[in-house]
Amino acid sequence: MPEPIQHESTRHVATRPEPIRYKSTRPETTMCETTRLEPIRQDCLSNMKSFQIRPAEPEDCPEILRLIKELAACENMLDAVKLTAMDLLRDGFGDNPLFYCLIAEVHDQQKPSGKMTIGFAMYYFTDLWIGKYVLEDVYVMPAYQGIGAEMLKTLSQIAIRSQCNCMHFFVIIWNQESVDYYTHRGALDLSSEEGWHLFRFNRELMDMAWEE
C-alpha cells in the first residue's frame, strides 16, 4: 500500500488507492462523460476484457495531457488548453500535490508497454460549510465508455475513505446526455437546485480585479 500523501491545502491525509483490476467483463454501453452516446466499436471489445484503474505516476503525464486535449476537443475548447506535461508533473507529483489523478488502462499488444491509457479522473479535496468534498473531472475515450462508471465508483470509494461529504463535478451546459446520466443516478444539478454561477478570473485579471 503506498504511503499516505498529505494534501497541503486541506490538512488531511489522502491515500492513493491500489490499482483495481477487472477481468472478463463485457462493458455496458453508457454515455461518455463528455460526448454524446455512441455504440462501442466492435474492434475495441477484445481489448476491454481486462483493464485496470490505478493512481497516475509521473511518467503518465504525457498521456494525461493527451486525454485532457481530447476532453477539450469534445467541448470545442481545444484552443484554450495551455497546460503542458511539465505543469502536470510539477503540480501533481511533488511533495505537496495540488491534485490527484487516476488513469484507466487497457491491454494493447501494439504498444511497447502492452497497455494503452484510455481515461483519467483528476480530483482534489477542499472544504466548505458542507464539510470536506471532492471536486473532480472525468474523461474516458468514447470507445471505452463502459469503464467510466467504474472510475466514478473508484472516486466514490476514495471520497468515502477520505471522509468527504460529497463529490462535485462539472458538465458543460449543452451536454444534456451527461446531465441525464448523472441526475438519473441521483446527482443534484446545483445550477438548478441552488442557483450557483461559476465565475473565473483569468491570470491577467487577478491583480486588476481589486484595483479601485
Secondary structure in CASP SS format (residue, H / E / C, confidence):
PFRMAT SS
TARGET T0000
AUTHOR 0000-0000-0000
METHOD secondary structure of the structure
MODEL  1
M C 1.00
P C 1.00
E C 1.00
P C 1.00
I E 1.00
Q E 1.00
H E 1.00
E C 1.00
S C 1.00
T C 1.00
R C 1.00
H E 1.00
V E 1.00
A E 1.00
T C 1.00
R C 1.00
P C 1.00
E C 1.00
P C 1.00
I E 1.00
R E 1.00
Y E 1.00
K E 1.00
S C 1.00
T C 1.00
R C 1.00
P C 1.00
E C 1.00
T C 1.00
T C 1.00
M C 1.00
C C 1.00
E C 1.00
T C 1.00
T C 1.00
R C 1.00
L C 1.00
E C 1.00
P C 1.00
I C 1.00
R C 1.00
Q H 1.00
D H 1.00
C H 1.00
L H 1.00
S H 1.00
N H 1.00
M H 1.00
K H 1.00
S E 1.00
F E 1.00
Q E 1.00
I E 1.00
R E 1.00
P E 1.00
A C 1.00
E C 1.00
P H 1.00
E H 1.00
D H 1.00
C H 1.00
P H 1.00
E H 1.00
I H 1.00
L H 1.00
R H 1.00
L H 1.00
I H 1.00
K H 1.00
E H 1.00
L H 1.00
A H 1.00
A H 1.00
C H 1.00
E C 1.00
N C 1.00
M C 1.00
L H 1.00
D H 1.00
A H 1.00
V C 1.00
K C 1.00
L C 1.00
T C 1.00
A H 1.00
M H 1.00
D H 1.00
L H 1.00
L H 1.00
R H 1.00
D H 1.00
G H 1.00
F C 1.00
G C 1.00
D C 1.00
N C 1.00
P C 1.00
L C 1.00
F C 1.00
Y E 1.00
C E 1.00
L E 1.00
I E 1.00
A E 1.00
E E 1.00
V E 1.00
H E 1.00
D C 1.00
Q C 1.00
Q C 1.00
K C 1.00
P C 1.00
S C 1.00
G C 1.00
K E 1.00
M E 1.00
T E 1.00
I E 1.00
G E 1.00
F E 1.00
A E 1.00
M E 1.00
Y E 1.00
Y E 1.00
F E 1.00
T E 1.00
D E 1.00
L E 1.00
W C 1.00
I C 1.00
G E 1.00
K E 1.00
Y E 1.00
V E 1.00
L E 1.00
E E 1.00
D E 1.00
V E 1.00
Y E 1.00
V E 1.00
M C 1.00
P H 1.00
A H 1.00
Y H 1.00
Q C 1.00
G H 1.00
I H 1.00
G H 1.00
A H 1.00
E H 1.00
M H 1.00
L H 1.00
K H 1.00
T H 1.00
L H 1.00
S H 1.00
Q H 1.00
I H 1.00
A H 1.00
I H 1.00
R H 1.00
S C 1.00
Q C 1.00
C C 1.00
N C 1.00
C E 1.00
M E 1.00
H E 1.00
F E 1.00
F C 1.00
V C 1.00
I C 1.00
I C 1.00
W C 1.00
N C 1.00
Q H 1.00
E H 1.00
S H 1.00
V H 1.00
D H 1.00
Y H 1.00
Y H 1.00
T H 1.00
H H 1.00
R C 1.00
G C 1.00
A C 1.00
L C 1.00
D C 1.00
L H 1.00
S H 1.00
S H 1.00
E H 1.00
E C 1.00
G C 1.00
W C 1.00
H C 1.00
L C 1.00
F C 1.00
R C 1.00
F C 1.00
N C 1.00
R H 1.00
E H 1.00
L H 1.00
M C 1.00
D C 1.00
M H 1.00
A H 1.00
W H 1.00
E C 1.00
E C 1.00
END
